[in-house]
């Protein structure tokens, strides 16, 4: 199987569009174009996804990503902020995938696009299949946490700044 085929299976735009839709369900307000490009690099990263899946409705980005936790795979304690720092290294890889996801959501009329992106149809993560629910739950809680933050504050946290 060619790498292109593996990437297509792994980053299926219908699947990734649902991740973005779950994020927007948790975000509960209109979304800036900049913000949408940060979703997939965070949610698709296993360590960040696991941290997000431990979130509660009152969790903040700092309570989830600013403390030392035991990473069993690495056999050590690390600051969980490292889960977000990887975004700047993989960000470019997700631009095309995010654009494809936006097109699918717009074509399915799940979002509307003008200067901002508005959610037209919510996707509750608990209504998604169990096998892939952790992706959707992580996206939902990331949205919940980021809705109270300015995008510049999040960019400072991950160490990446996008131009408008």
C-alpha positions as CSV (number, residue, x, y, z in Angstrom):
1,X,0.0,0.0,0.0
2,X,1.4,3.4,-1.0
3,X,2.0,6.1,1.6
4,X,-0.7,8.2,-0.1
5,X,-3.3,5.5,0.5
6,X,-2.3,5.2,4.1
7,X,-2.6,8.9,4.6
8,X,-6.0,8.9,2.9
9,X,-7.2,6.2,5.4
10,X,-5.6,7.9,8.4
11,X,-6.7,11.4,7.6
12,X,-10.0,10.7,5.9
13,X,-11.6,14.1,5.4
14,X,-15.0,12.9,6.4
15,X,-13.6,11.7,9.7
16,X,-11.5,14.8,10.3
17,X,-14.5,17.0,9.4
18,X,-16.5,15.3,12.2
19,X,-13.6,16.1,14.6
20,X,-13.9,19.8,13.6
21,X,-17.7,19.6,14.0
22,X,-17.3,18.2,17.5
23,X,-14.8,20.9,18.4
24,X,-17.3,23.5,17.2
25,X,-20.1,21.9,19.2
26,X,-18.0,22.3,22.4
27,X,-16.8,25.8,21.3
28,X,-20.5,27.0,21.1
29,X,-19.8,30.2,19.2
30,X,-18.6,31.4,15.8
31,X,-15.1,30.5,15.0
32,X,-12.2,32.5,13.6
33,X,-10.5,30.9,10.6
34,X,-7.2,30.9,12.4
35,X,-8.5,28.8,15.2
36,X,-9.9,26.0,13.0
37,X,-6.3,25.1,11.8
38,X,-5.2,24.3,15.3
39,X,-7.8,21.6,16.0
40,X,-6.5,18.6,14.1
41,X,-2.8,18.9,15.1
42,X,-3.8,18.9,18.7
43,X,-6.6,16.2,18.6
44,X,-4.7,13.8,16.3
45,X,-1.7,13.7,18.6
46,X,-2.1,10.7,20.9
47,X,-0.7,12.2,24.1
48,X,-2.7,15.4,23.7
49,X,-5.9,13.4,22.9
50,X,-5.4,11.3,26.0
51,X,-5.0,14.5,28.2
52,X,-8.2,16.0,26.6
53,X,-10.1,12.8,27.2
54,X,-9.4,13.2,30.9
55,X,-11.1,16.6,30.9
56,X,-14.3,17.5,32.7
57,X,-16.8,20.3,32.0
58,X,-15.0,22.7,34.3
59,X,-11.4,21.9,33.1
60,X,-9.3,24.6,31.6
61,X,-6.5,24.3,29.0
62,X,-4.1,25.1,31.9
63,X,-5.5,22.4,34.3
64,X,-5.1,19.8,31.5
65,X,-1.8,20.9,29.9
66,X,0.2,22.6,32.6
67,X,1.1,20.0,35.2
68,X,3.5,17.1,35.5
69,X,2.0,13.7,34.7
70,X,3.4,10.3,34.5
71,X,3.9,9.2,30.9
72,X,4.0,5.4,31.2
73,X,5.2,5.0,27.5
74,X,8.3,7.1,28.3
75,X,8.9,5.9,31.8
76,X,9.1,9.3,33.3
77,X,7.1,12.3,34.5
78,X,6.9,15.2,32.0
79,X,5.0,18.5,31.9
80,X,1.9,17.9,29.9
81,X,2.4,21.2,28.1
82,X,4.7,19.2,25.9
83,X,1.6,17.7,24.4
84,X,0.8,21.1,22.9
85,X,4.3,22.1,21.9
86,X,4.4,19.5,19.1
87,X,1.7,21.5,17.2
88,X,4.3,23.8,15.7
89,X,6.3,20.9,14.3
90,X,3.3,19.2,12.6
91,X,1.1,22.2,11.8
92,X,2.0,22.4,8.1
93,X,1.0,18.7,7.6
94,X,-2.5,19.5,8.7
95,X,-3.3,22.5,6.5
96,X,-4.5,20.6,3.4
97,X,-6.4,18.1,5.6
98,X,-8.1,20.9,7.5
99,X,-9.1,22.7,4.2
100,X,-10.6,19.5,2.9
101,X,-12.6,19.0,6.1
102,X,-13.9,22.6,5.9
103,X,-15.1,22.0,2.3
104,X,-16.9,18.8,3.4
105,X,-18.6,20.5,6.3
106,X,-19.7,23.4,4.1
107,X,-21.0,21.1,1.3
108,X,-23.0,19.1,3.9
109,X,-24.3,22.4,5.3
110,X,-23.0,21.6,8.7
111,X,-21.2,25.0,8.8
112,X,-21.6,28.3,7.1
113,X,-18.7,30.4,6.0
114,X,-18.4,34.2,5.7
115,X,-15.7,36.1,7.6
116,X,-16.1,33.6,10.3
117,X,-17.3,30.0,10.5
118,X,-20.7,29.2,12.1
119,X,-21.9,25.8,13.1
120,X,-25.2,24.8,11.6
121,X,-25.5,21.3,13.0
122,X,-24.1,20.1,16.3
123,X,-22.4,16.7,16.7
124,X,-22.5,15.5,20.3
125,X,-19.4,13.2,20.9
126,X,-21.5,10.8,22.9
127,X,-23.5,10.0,19.8
128,X,-20.5,8.8,17.9
129,X,-19.2,5.2,17.6
130,X,-17.3,3.9,20.6
131,X,-14.2,2.9,18.6
132,X,-13.4,6.4,17.6
133,X,-15.2,8.4,20.3
134,X,-12.0,9.5,22.0
135,X,-11.1,11.7,19.0
136,X,-14.5,13.4,19.1
137,X,-14.6,13.7,22.9
138,X,-11.1,15.3,22.8
139,X,-12.2,17.7,20.1
140,X,-15.3,18.6,22.1
141,X,-13.4,19.4,25.3
142,X,-10.7,21.3,23.4
143,X,-13.5,23.5,22.1
144,X,-15.0,23.9,25.6
145,X,-11.6,25.0,26.9
146,X,-10.8,27.3,24.1
147,X,-14.1,29.2,24.0
148,X,-13.1,31.3,26.9
149,X,-9.6,32.0,25.6
150,X,-8.3,34.6,23.1
151,X,-6.6,32.9,20.2
152,X,-3.4,34.9,20.9
153,X,-3.2,33.3,24.4
154,X,-3.5,29.9,22.9
155,X,-0.9,30.7,20.3
156,X,1.5,31.8,23.1
157,X,0.9,28.5,24.9
158,X,1.7,26.4,21.9
159,X,4.5,28.6,20.6
160,X,3.1,29.2,17.2
161,X,1.7,32.4,15.7
162,X,-0.3,32.6,12.5
163,X,-0.8,35.6,10.3
164,X,-4.4,36.6,9.7
